Amino acid sequence: MSDILIVDDERDIRELIADILKDEGFTTRVAGTSDDALNELNAAEPSLLVLDIWLKDSRMDGIDILKHVKRNNPDVPVIIISGHGNIEIAVAAIKQGAYDFIEKPFNIDQLMVVVNRAMETSRLRRENSSLRRGNGGSAEMLGQSPAFKRLRDNLDKVAKSNGRVMLTGEPGAGKEMAARYIHTHSPRSGAPFITVSCATIEPERMEEVLFGRETPERGVEPGLLEQAHGGVIYFDEVADMPVGTQPKILRVLTEQQFSRAGGTDKVRVDLRVISSTNRDLAMEIAAGRFRQELYDRLNVVPVPVPALAERRDDIPLLAQHFIERCHADQGLFQRELPDETIAALQAMRWPGNIRQLRNMIERVLILAEGTGPIMPTELEPQGRSNADGEPLSLGPQVTAMALREAREMFEREYLLAQIGRFDGNISRTAQFVGMERSALHRKLKSLGVVGGVRIEEEMMGK
């Protein structure tokens, strides 16, 4: 994109600049008044704005338009030009965020040097903005399990509205992916998706990062809230937001406006807010670490994101997807997943959820010494765990077993681990693994596991 908008009340000047830039291969548009300039800006955002500071017969001057652009089009560099230039005007323009200042009459070579530098700045800003917004992030969600289908149905419902959503679930379960899915399938899909990583931003910098700042040296620097205007602001792990920042965010949600640090102008924003947490916010509120009023504002539509343990049927599909992604992104060999390895993956405990599965697949592919099928023994370094967290060795005998025997072994170890996790309570174990209590009893009996049943019956006094 090399579109440059030229705004000058003198027709000869704006057409001269346009002709010079066209000869250099740029696409140009022109405007003679502030209203025409705003119409052009609303029609399509340019890569660069060349702006006269004095505009006759206009309701706004160049400084007013500059403020408007810095508020609504922060990635667009602005070059100020004026035939009445002096140091005070130049300083005022730079303070408001202008990229540079050129005094009329100007030298063509000087103009082109400044324009070329500004266009490179424009390109870099757009690339950085795209990275911050995560526009390249995938919103693809994969799964076939009942738990996944319930999640997707809930996300489809909330995507159509503008309501605030609170996503809850374990670390690595896919809460950000769910947030991106909502954005992608909403009326705001063409607008920014801005992530605020509440757990990683230093508390003393949080407000500057969110609200931006204005300084004489650097002019206007928009914050994440301003960058999200028209789109979605996603508060990742909102429980980690500093207590001092919480009432200010509450005020933004109420008033839809704020002031930058060091600034006095009110910045209006149109935002949809999605939040996520892996903590019990009721406990955080009781402990005084989270404001009840902010929770009430954010938790309009609560959506639980299931852990990977609740959607084990999706593990083969997800693992295959990660193998294909590693092949496409890193050139790693696209190895096969045999049935015994799938059974091993489904029998494992996944405290890190989908993120842990992705990391394991990537590690196995990177460390692979061959191109054959991925075998269960290759999963050992990250290992399965029993109820006490001790590694469970798959053992070399696994590969010599028939598939039915291997699956029975994995199922037996997995169910024993879960029974131990829930202190022998079969009802809680059945609920966690997604089975009916009677079905779990039958499964345990078929696997020769009777100790777990006896434990519960003894606890119940039977």
N, C-alpha and C positions, 0 to 999 in steps of 0.2 A: 504494500500500500504506500503510495507517494502523493497523496492528495493534500494540497496546500490551500488554505483559505486566506485570501488577502482582503483586509478591511481598511478602506481609506475613503474619505469624503471627496477627494480629488480624483475624478475619473481618469485623467491622464496618468497620474501616479500609479493607481492600482492596475491599469492596463499595461503600463510599462513594466511593472514588476512581474505581472502575469506572463507577458511575452518573454522576458528574460528567463523565467523559471521553466516555461514550456520548451525553450531552446535547449535547456539542460536536461530535458526528459521527464520533468515533473508534470503531474496533472493539477490544474488550478481551478479555483472558483473565486468569484469576487463579490463584494458587498460594499455599498456606499453609505449605509446607515446602521445604527445599532439594531434596529428591528430586523433588517435584512440579514445582519450577521447572526442574530439569534435563530432566525429561521433556517439558515444554512447549517448552523451547529446542531439544531434539532433534527434536520433531515438526515445528516450523516456526520459522524465525528471525523474531522480531518486529522492528518498526521502532524500538521503544523499550522499555527495561526500567525500571520504577519499582520500586526494591528497598529493603526494610527492612533495616537493618544488623544488628538483633537478631532471630534466628529461634529461638523456643523449640522444644524437642523435635526439632531438626534436627541432622544430623551436620556441616553446614557453616553458617557464618554469612555475613552479607552480603558481607564482604570476600573470603571464599573464592569465593563465587559470582561476584563482580566479576572476580576473577583468571581464573576459568574462561571468562567471557564475553569478556574482552579477549584471551584466547589463542585461542578457537575461533570467536568471532563479533565480530571487531574493528570491524566497521562499525556495530554496535549501540550507541548512546549509553545510558549508565546514569545515572539520577537516584537518588541515595541519600536515604532518609528515615529519621528516627530520633526517638524521643521522649526519648532520653537524650543528645542531641547536644551536643557540645562542639567546640572548635576542633581538638583533637587528632584526633578521629574524622574531622572534615571534611578535614583535611590528609591523613590516611592514605588516605581514599577518593579524593581528587583525585590523590594520588601513584600510586595503582593504576589510574588512567585514568577515574575517574568524570567524567561531564559536569558535574554540579552536585550540591549538597547542600541538602536542605530539612529544617528541624527541625519536629517535631510540637509543638503543634498548628499546622497551617499554614493560611494564608489561601487561599481558592479562587482568587482573582485571581492571587496569587503562583504557585500551582501551575500555572495555565494559561499564564502568561508563560513559565515555565521549560519546560513541556512543548512549547509551540509553537516555542520556540527550538531545543529538542533535536530535534524532528521535522524542522525545516529542516536541521539539521546532518546528520541521518540521510539525508535526501534527497541532499544534496550529497556525502556520503561514498560513497553507492552509485553516484552518477554518476561520481565520480572513480575509484572502484574498477573500474567497468565499463570506463572508458577505459584504466586501467593494465593490466587483464587482456586488453584487446583483444577483448572478447566481440563487438564489432561487426565485427571483421575477418572478411573472407570466407575460407572454406576451399575455395572453388570452384576446381577445376583443370581447364584446358581443353587438349585436344590429341588428335591422332589418329595421330601419327607413331609408328614403332616404338620410338624412344627414350623417348617419353612413356609409352607403354603399359608398357614395362619398369619405368619409375619407379613408375607407379601400382600395378602388381602388387606391387612390393616394399613400397610403403607400406601396401597392404591387408594384407600378411602381418604386418608389424611392428605395425600398429594393434591387432591382436587380443591381443597380449602386453603385458607390463608392462616389457619390456626397455629398457635405455638405448640410444638411437639417436644416431649421429653422422652428420650430413648434410654432405657435402662438395660443393663446386662453386664456380664463378666468382661474383663479385659480381653481384647482380641476376638470378641464374638462377632464383630462386624457392625458396630454402631455407626461409624462414619460412613461405611458403605450404604447403610440404610438411610442416612441423612442425604447422601448424594442421590439415592434412588428417588426420594421424595422430591428433591429439587429438579431432577431430570424429567420427572413425569408431572410437573406442576406448570401453571401458566407462567411462572418466572424462569423457565428453563433456559431462556436466552440471556438471562442476566447473571451477574457474578454469584459465585458460591465461595464465601470467605470463611476460612477456618480460624478460630481463636483457640490456640492450644493452652488452656488455662493452667495445665500442670507444668509447662515448660517455660512460660514467660515469667521473668523475674518480677516479684510483687511490686517493687519500686518502679518498674517500667510499664506495668499493666495499663495504667490510664493513658500514658503517652501513646502506647501501641494502639489502644482502642480509639481514642479521640483525636489523635494527631497533635500537631503543634504549629505555632507560628513564631518565627524568630527573625530579627533584622538581617541576620547573616544568610539564612537558608530560605526565608520566605515561608510559604505554606507547605506543610508536609501532611497530607491526608492520613488519617488513621484507618484501622480496619473497618470501623463502622461506616465511615464515609465511602470506602472502597466497595462496600457491599450494597450501596444505595440501589434500590430497585430489585435487589435479589435476596439472597439468603445469608444470614450470619449464623455460623454454627459454633456454639460454645462446647468444645470438646472437654469432657471431664469438668463440668461446671462447678462441682463441689470444691475444686481447687482455686476458684476465683477468690482473691483477697477480700477479706471482710470489708475493708474500707472502700473497695471499688463497687461492692454490691449495691449500695443505695444509689450510686450514680447511674448504674445500668438500669435500675428500677425506674429512675427518673426518665431515662431515654425511652424506655418502653412505654411510659405514660405519656410523655410529651412529643415523642418522635423528633426531638431536636437536642442539640448540645453545643457547647463551645469548645474549640480546640485549646490546648494548653498554651498560654501566652496570648490568646486571641480574645476578641470581644464579640465578633459576629456570631450569630446563631446559625448553625448548620442543620438544615432539615433533612431527614432521611426517611425513606420508605423501605422498611425491612420486614422480612419474615424471619422469625427466630426459631432455630432448632437447637436443643441442648441434649447432652448425654451425660451419664454418670454410671460408675460401677459401684458407688457407695449407697448406703441407706440414708437418704437425705433427711428422713425423719429424725434419725439419730444425730446427724450433723446439726439440725435445727435445735434439738434438745441440748446439745453441747455448746450452742452459741456460735457455731462456725458457719452457719448459713442462715440467711434471713427468711423468715416465714413468708413475708410479703413477696419477695422475689420468687420463691418457690411457687407460690400461688399463681404468679404471672406466667411462669415458664411451663408449669405442669398442666396446661389446658387439656392436651391430649396425650396421656401416657401410653407409650408403646414398648412392651418388653421385647428384647432381642434374645432369642434362645441361645444357650450355650451349645457348643458342638456335641456335647454328651447327649443333648436332647434331640439331635438330628444325625445320628450315626449312619442312617441310610444314605446321607448326602456325602459321606467321606469319599467313596470311590469317585464320584463325579468331581468333587473339589480337588482331589489329588491329581486326577487326570488333567484338570484345567491348569493346575500349577506346573505340571510337567510341560504342557504345551506353551505356557507363558515363558518358562525358563528357556525353552528352545527358541522361541521367537525373539526374546529380549537379550539373551546372553549366548545363544548359539550352542547351548548344552544339548547333549544327545537325548532324543526323545525315547526314553526307555519304556518298556511295557510294565504293567502292574498285574502280575499273576494273581489267581484267586487266593493263594495262601498268604500273600502279602496284604491283600485287601482285608482278609480276615484278621490279620495281625493289627492293621491300622484301626479297624473297627473295635478291636478289643482293648485298645490302649485308653488310658486316661489322658484327657487333654485340658490341663489347667490353663494353658495359654490359648486354647480354642483354635479358631481358623488361622490366626497368625502363627501359632506354633506348628500347625500342619504345613503351612506354606514354607516356613523356615526349614522344617525337617526335609521336605521334598527338595528344596534348593540345595541343602547341605549334601544329601545323598547323591544328587546329580553332579555336584562339583567334585566330590571326593571319589566318584566312581572310577574303578580301574578297568571297566569293560563297558560294553554297550548292550549286554544282555538284559533280561528281565531283572527288576528290582526284587531282591530276595529279603525275607523277613530278618535275616541276620544283619542286614545293612542298617536296620532301624535301631539296633542296640545302643549305639553311643548316646542317643538321647533317651533311649530306653522306655519301657513301660514301668509302672510303679505299682506296688501293692498298697494295701490300705495304710501302711506305715511310711510310705514314701520310699521304700527300698527298691532298687532296680530289680526287675524280673527278667532273668536271662531267657531268651528264646531257646538257646541251646542248638547245637548242630543237628540233633535228632529231628528237629522240626521238618527239615527239608526231605527227610526220609519217610515222613508220615504220609498216609493218604489224606486227601483234602478233608474228608469227613472227620477223621481223627484230629487233625490240626485244629479245625474249627471247634470241635468239642473241647479241646484243651484250652483254647483261648477263651471260649465262653465260660468254662468252669473257673478259670483264674480271674476273669473279669467279674463274674458274679460274686465270687468269694471276696474279692477286693471291695465291691460295693456293699456287701452285707456287713463286712467289718467296718466300713466307713459309717454305716448307720447303726452300729452297735447291735447287729443281729435283727433289727426291725424289718420284717419282710414287707410290710405295707409301705414304709417309706422308701425302701429299696425299689419296690415295684413302681412307685410313682416316679422315682428319679430316672429309672431305665426305660420308662415308657411302656410298661406292661401291666395287664390286669394282675391282681394279686393271685388269683387262682391259676392263671397262666404261668406266673413265675414259679409257683409251687410245682406245677407239672414239669417245667423246664429243669428245676433243681433236681427233682426226682429222676428225670431221664438222664441227667449228667452224673447221678450218684452223689449229689451234694445233699446231705440230710442234716448236717450240723447246724446250718443256718436256720432251718425250720425249728429244730429243737430249741435253739437259743430263744427265738421269739416266743415259743409256747411256754418255755420256762419263765420268761419275763412276764407273761400274761397269767401265770399261775395255773396253766393247763396241765 
